[in-house]
Amino acid sequence: MSMKPLILLSNDDGVAAKGLQSLITMLQPLGHLFVMAPDRARSGAACSITSEIPVRSTLVRSEDGLTVYSCTGTPVDCVKLALDQMLGRQPDLVVGGINHGSNATINVHYSGTMGVAIEGALQGLPAVAFSLVDQDPNADFSPLTPYVQSITAEVLRRGLPYGSCLNVNFPAVTPLKGVRMCRMGYSRWADEYTVCRHPRGGRYYWLGGECIDDEPDETDTDSWALKNDYVAITPVRVDVTDNALLDQLSDWPL
């Protein structure tokens, strides 16, 4: 009798977030789940780790096929701690999400949800991050179920190249038109901070801004897919070497 796959889950919205709870329900039929998630929202944590203070974990839930811990650290801390100290065997897959909000285009570099998948890939494990372009804490994740299950099942069956993971983003529409395999689109954030006056004097700043699409007419990007009601799947590599520039550098008179 074959052993069920072991799937490690984490997120950046916190252990109680609806996106993570929905992901648990979606993936329970596919394997044994071990969840290690931040005890509070850690959006924008990217691949950051905690090094100056201790990290603690607390058991939240335990039942047949499902174990849930909260952790005082970042999403990457959660993955590292689970792999190093908590799991009895190497997981077959690492999954981040489901994030409340987009992690398409350059957001891949800021996202704690993607930090989960990237850390999995850095450890040589297949990894996927799921995000829904809806920041509502009570967003409806149910339309994503067949896609999340089929993508997860395919990655479990086929694996992924060493050092690679998948960034999967869903538009907040029903019905979804289908799936597009995409490259990461180029974008940038503008007007990022709102200046506020403190009633006792001085100023403070709220991070916000607008994400500007620098390639609005390109049809092979994740941003185009999302704008046109498709699920966007973008393969991501942890090797960020610019090979084209590397070739050019060889001609520099150094």
Helices and strands as residue ranges (DSSP letters): E 6-10, H 18-27, G 28-30, E 32-38, E 57-63, E 66-71, H 75-81, I 82-86, E 93-100, G 105-109, H 112-122, E 127-132, G 142-144, H 145-158, E 164-170, E 179-181, E 187-190, E 193-197, E 203-207, E 210-213, H 222-227, E 231-237, H 243-249
